[in-house]
Amino acid sequence: MHDARDLVLARLPSGVRIRTTVHVYGEGRLVDGPDGPELGVPADGGPVVYAQAAQHGREVNGTAVLRRLHERLAEAGEGAAGEDAVDAELEGTLVTVPVADPLTFDRVSYTTPESLDAIHSNMNRCWPGDADGTLHERMAASLWTFASAADAVVDLHTGSPAMLTHAVYMRDDAACRGLAEAFGTDLLLAEAAGDEADAEWSERGFAGKLRVAATREGVPTITPELAHSREIVPGAVDIGVRGMIGVLRHEGLLSDNPAPWNGTVARNHLGRVEAADSGLFTPDRGLSIGDEVEAGDRLGVVHDPATFEPLQTAAADRDGIVYSIAREATVTAGATLVGVAERLEE
């Protein structure tokens, strides 16, 4: 079964309502509540999975994943075949929101302008939101009603073309790790937690991410980063659909077990090689995502475009796996040139 309703997330100064669509599949239903549609699940209705995409509006592959998953669920039981086929109806409830942030989606942007939200331009820094707060806080609070009622959450994101596809989960959380393995990307990045992450959360606002807020509330959550922004890439969508089916199997909404996982776990966000000065960055020839590097290995050079002076020879600060490379050559001081994920010992 499939049900879909409009959800009003907030309103603009003109009175125009910011709307999105919530989809529900399986045992659950959308019922009328005082502030809009709410999720209704029978007492014996099984587990609930919540998935959303396009929290950052230029990250559209997640939206394409949820569209294709919608098609596969509609075909369930009709003899569909293939890696991403669904051969049975759901034994539980799946809730999806293909466009979590219509404001950034319409602007094909990562954040909103200051005129719309001067405090939280990035929606993924203000979870679980506030029904009486800023525009993005109100939007997050509207979606939090669904996310917080789930047994597992998948927050689909999209990286740059030069980023290794991966899934991020809260380090040392076994339930989140199991969810990430079920999604099935070859690389998993473990987000630091506790004292180790305090400085990073303070500087980058990570405490307000959906993944962090939901995990702290006891809801296992992952953030898959599918390669490529601004364009729908079939290969990235394929990975996302297979990953979502793996999650549904892991959570018991589908009867089969997810495929066994045999990939790499590394630490997240700690190996960012940054630009020491502004200029033009040229990665070394042959440097590719997925490469193994050692501390001290040369990665590229930043030049002054006017004088041709080399300003920085970028080098790896640790052993690890190259998971991102800046392909937009013009960089400002502090920008990430290359991301190096440090392997974690199993």
Stockholm file with secondary structure:
# STOCKHOLM 1.0

chainA/1-346         MHDARDLVLARLPSGVRIRTTVHVYGEGRLVDGPDGPELGVPADGGPVVYAQAAQHGREVNGTAVLRRLHERLAEAGEGAAGEDAVDAELEGTLVTVPVADPLTFDRVSYTTPESLDAIHSNMNRCWPGDADGTLHERMAASLWTFASAADAVVDLHTGSPAMLTHAVYMRDDAACRGLAEAFGTDLLLAEAAGDEADAEWSERGFAGKLRVAATREGVPTITPELAHSREIVPGAVDIGVRGMIGVLRHEGLLSDNPAPWNGTVARNHLGRVEAADSGLFTPDRGLSIGDEVEAGDRLGVVHDPATFEPLQTAAADRDGIVYSIAREATVTAGATLVGVAERLEE
#=GR chainA/1-346 SS CEEEEEEEEEECTTSCEEEEEEEEEETCEEEEETTEEEEECCTTCCCEEEEECCSSTTCCHHHHHHHHHHHHHHTTTTTCCSTTCCCSCCSSEEEEESCSCHHHHHHTCSSCCTTTCSSCSSGGGSTTCCTTSCHHHHHHHHHHHHHTTCSEEEECEECCTTBCCEEEEETTCHHHHHHHHHHCCSEEEEECCGGGGHHHHHHHCGGGSHHHHHHHTTCCEEEEEESCSSSCCHHHHHHHHHHHHHHHHHTTSSSSCCCCCCCEEEESSSCEEECSSSEEEEECTTCCTTCEECTTCEEEEEECTTTCCEEEEEECSSSEEEEEECCSCEECTTCEEEEEECBCCC
#=GC SS_cons         CEEEEEEEEEECTTSCEEEEEEEEEETCEEEEETTEEEEECCTTCCCEEEEECCSSTTCCHHHHHHHHHHHHHHTTTTTCCSTTCCCSCCSSEEEEESCSCHHHHHHTCSSCCTTTCSSCSSGGGSTTCCTTSCHHHHHHHHHHHHHTTCSEEEECEECCTTBCCEEEEETTCHHHHHHHHHHCCSEEEEECCGGGGHHHHHHHCGGGSHHHHHHHTTCCEEEEEESCSSSCCHHHHHHHHHHHHHHHHHTTSSSSCCCCCCCEEEESSSCEEECSSSEEEEECTTCCTTCEECTTCEEEEEECTTTCCEEEEEECSSSEEEEEECCSCEECTTCEEEEEECBCCC
//
